[in-house]
Amino acid sequence: MIGIFDSGIGGLTVVRALMKTLPGLRLLYFGDTARTPYGTKSPETIVAYAIEDTEFLLSQGAQIIVIACNSAASVATDILKERYPEVPIFEVISPAVKKTVAVTQKKIVGVIGTRATIESGIYERKIKELDPTIRVFGQPCPLLVPLVEEGWLKRPETKRIVRKYLQPLKVRGVDTLVLGCTHYPLLKPIISAKMGRRTTVIDSSEEVAREIGEFLKQRPDVAARLERGPDHLFYVSDLTPTSQRIARLFLTERIQLLKAETMGYLPLLKGTLGVK
Amino acid sequence: MIGIFDSGIGGLTVVRALMKTLPGLRLLYFGDTARTPYGTKSPETIVAYAIEDTEFLLSQGAQIIVIACNSAASVATDILKERYPEVPIFEVISPAVKKTVAVTQKKIVGVIGTRATIESGIYERKIKELDPTIRVFGQPCPLLVPLVEEGWLKRPETKRIVRKYLQPLKVRGVDTLVLGCTHYPLLKPIISAKMGRRTTVIDSSEEVAREIGEFLKQRPDVAARLERGPDHLFYVSDLTPTSQRIARLFLTERIQLLKAETMGYLPLLKGTLGVK
């Protein structure tokens, strides 16, 4: 199975892209809803969570790992690759970066994401590694995740806030805009409308799905071993009506989340947190 | 010390109220920023977290516990009182409920909070226990916490969203509005302005501070044993520039958060989450 993890439900946009690009492959999702979001947490904490998420996916039979969380991709990818050298590991940042470098003509690029992603400077660094002449402008959009999770995808309040966030990038004249957060593809219509036709909007979920497709063409041995079938599995670390509702918004009415059981699951501080 | 815990930084409004109402008493705060927010998580998960938060505060010398988180207050208060019968435990819901019942004249009351708090129906249930003739209208306002944490306290976007949330309560003719979330006191000016002079706005942080003051008057033995001094302690489970920034917004520029150390802290799934 292809195992995908995210801090919460947002990574389902990657699932959606994989279902479209690689139909037939069986998918295994884990959303760490008990500790979501990651974007506001420290690198050390995010790395520890990402290792646990990966362990869970591997324990459930994942043969490939996709880090569908920009915060985790930003700080944990190298550590995971070193820790699991035998597992092909993909993440949502690099494929979007490659595509961006390939399509920008004016060499002026905008990146939107959570505060953590933008402040990490990861997209700018990776873009400049490939082409140092490209100018990159990052814009944190911390209210977009809560707006998406409310289902306010087309409301005037959302449009107004999107307009406010994108204005500085328009002024800079960017011709390519990277959606650096897995929630943002749901706002792509209003983001594209605001940016106008001359701006290419890069969806990191689609790019990572495409990259995995390329990899499997080059590695038929890996592709042959992957499980096939339509019965995807969707696990979360905390199951609530809200996570169900958001999952339906992201993927399909028919999605059924499962609680990652558990026996003793629930991160415990007791006995370890404490005495100064 | 009076120990206060919250899922994150919002409980600092309770700290602020305690500093004003009971100056001189030493305060110990714990914000579970590694797992914030609680409002979107299941009751079982919130109870487990609340027990761990309480254990931490007790291990650091707390003599009184204040649950400064509506989600935890709603689902964990009885369990904590049963588990720690010797510790006086206060929470942010009951004092606001008492005040509300005392001040409403039209007996039409509004409550705003996170989706979890409003869907739990806790305020309505507790108000009706005291006076079944009062009509209670709950309104979830899930975007207000992210807006406050962005520091957008007076922006037009915030005013617009507040107006949208409060409109149904205005239409119902409420004469009393409960701020059922510790973040909302920071929006009190625009909330009060929108509701108008004839609506009393109840701040649960102030009410719990008042109730603790009353308790200490009645129990001078407990009051005498409490530590005094201005050197309050502020712990968080994950320390980031963002949590520092938000803490300054809530309390004072001089606040310094400490990471709750740690040795092995960081909730671990490994070995416990997994095998189906």
Interface residues (C-beta under 8 A of the other chain):
Chain A: T33 A34 R35 T36 T40 K41 S42 E44 T45 A48 I51 E52 D53 E55 F56 S59 Q60 R115 A116 E119 P142 L143 V145 P146 L147 E149 E150 E157 R160 I161 K164 S237 D238 L239 T240 P241 T242 S243 A260 E261 T262 M263 G264 Y265 L266 P267 L268 L269 K270 T272 L273 G274 V275 K276
Chain B: T33 A34 R35 T36 T40 K41 S42 E44 T45 A48 I51 E52 D53 E55 F56 S59 Q60 R115 A116 E119 P142 L143 V145 P146 L147 E149 E150 E157 R160 I161 K164 S237 D238 L239 T240 P241 T242 S243 A260 E261 T262 M263 G264 Y265 L266 P267 L268 L269 K270 T272 L273 G274 V275 K276
